[in-house]
Amino acid sequence: MSDRLRVAYTLEQCWHDVPGGTAVAALRVLGELLVRSDLEVVAVAGRHRRSPAPTFRPPVPLASLPIARPWLYETWNRWEWPRVERAVDGDGDVDVVHSTVAIPAATRRPHVVTVHDVAFVHTPERFTGHGARVMSAGLERCRRADLVLCPTAATADDLAQLGFDGNRLRIVPWGVDAVTADDASIAAVRRRLELPDRFVLFVGTIEPRKNLPGLAAAVARLDDPMTLVVAGADGWGGVDLTGVPGAERLDIRFVGFVPHAELSALYAAASVFAYPSLQEGFGMPILEAMVAGTPVVTSAGGATEEVAAGAAVLVDPTDPDSIAAGVDEALTDPERWVVAGTERVADATWARAAAATVAAYREAAG
């Protein structure tokens, strides 16, 4: 093996119905890997009839496998076919395969797998039966990987508790795009989305584990009423806020998926960003809001507290009174939390994540 590694890098999640943070992270790390002189990266996915949405479109041509999701995940799990290296030019001559989601590719090469979270193990009722089954089967196959990358220690701890070999776990924190919005961009997003002067913002996939009923109940209890703005694509399960106490008095605005080009302006326009999620593997919106200079409220314990790293107001996500008190605290002294957030994101770079990923490749390749 030469000093220059050839890596097959899977990107099937870019075609998921809701690609989410896992696709963003995979693409951002890929962008950093492509500029390195010590790597040749071959991006691999199934054979799709359409391109993914522009935000999730890979920046390089893809080596195509003969089938795509959902059958690709099924055949990987059941029959270890088709092998990724067979899609790569040069008779599959790769040094390492990196499966960037926890449904590992089929391969006989040294194998690195990324496991973002195991929420489907803790709360399978928040997922479809089919989805939980496929992800559980994939997770079992992750045990055979040479190395398993985790974005947080919380995920690594979860895997260790599930019996994964701790010697094969590596923590590779995600970065964040260091993009800030100017006044004109903020004014433009305010106009387009018809935003009020003051509002609480949530950004994320609309699904049960994001705890939107709890957040809505908390905003309804604020002494100074505020609008709740919810930005994100619909995920599995949806959210029903009709039974939330005080919901009839709330101004709740679902603005849908916000393009990446506008997202930093949306964060900057908010009075506070609230992310009281019940289960996360990382929580990228926490860092995105900090980059935008917006105070953050998020859940105590687990990955969200780890990602916040002391730079956010921490709350009990199961207690609307605790969330409401956290929002009040952030609004009372926003400068404190803005300064803390700015310091927190200073070293949260994708280049750093890519360097740790390359170190894992070299370790796996031997």
C-alpha positions, 0 to 999 in steps of 0.5 A: 500500500502506498502512502496515498490511500484510495477510499470508497465512500458511500453516500446513499443517504443523500437520496433518503426522503429526509437526508438530514444531518447525516447527509450534511455531515457526510458531504461536508467531510467529503468536501474536505477529503477531496482537497487532500493530496494523501487521498483518492476518494471514490464516492459510491451510491446506488443507481438512481433515476433522479438526482438528490435535492441540490442541498444534498447533491454530491460534488463529484461523479459517483460510482454506481452500484447495480441497485438502490435503496430500499433494496440496496440496504436489504441486500447488504444486510441479508446477503452482503451484496453488492460489494462496494469495491466492485463498483470502483474502477480498477478492479475494486482496488481500494484500501478502505471502504467508509460506510457513512451510515450505520447500514454498512456496505458489503465489502471485503476491504478494511471497513470504517463505519459511521454510527450517528445514533442508536435512537431506534434501539432506545425508542423503536416506537418513534420509527416505522417498524420497517425502518427500525428492523433495517437499522437494527440489522445494520447495527448488528453488522457494524460490529464487524467493522474494523473501526466505528466512528461516532460524532459524540461520546454519547453515541460511543457510550451507547454502543459500548453499552450494547456490547461493541468493542470499545477498542474499535470506537473512535469519536469524530465530532462534526464541524459546522459551516462558518457562515454568517448572514449580513443585515440584508440577508436577515431582512430578506428572510424576514420578509419572505417568511413574514417573521415577527420581530421576536420569536423562538426558533426550532430547526430540525426534522419534524418528528416525535423525538424532536419534542415539539409538543414540549417546546410548544407547551413551554412557549405557551407558558412564557410571561411575555408571549412569543411566536414559535417558528418551526423550520424543517422537513416532515419526517416520520410520525409527524407532530400534532400540537392540537392537544398542547395546553395553551396551544390555542393562544400560540402563534405557531408558524411552520415554514417548512424546509429552509434552503441552506443559503437562507438558514444562517439568516433565519438563525440570526433573525431569531431571539432564541433558538430552542432545541429540547430534543429527546434523543440525538446523536449530535445536534448540528442546529445547536452549532449552527445557531451559535455561529449565527450569534443566537442564544441556544436552549437545549436538552441536558444530558446526552449528545446535546449537552455534549455538543453545547459544551457549556455554551447553551442553557440546559433544560429538562426536555420532559418538563415544559416548565424547565424549557420555559425557564430556559428560554426566559434565561436566554432572553434575559442575558442573551449576550452571555450565551452569544459570547459563549456560543461564539467561543464554542464553535471556534474549533468546530471545523469540518477540516478537523473532522476530516483529519480525524476521519483520515486517521481512522482510515490509516489505522484501519488500513494498517 
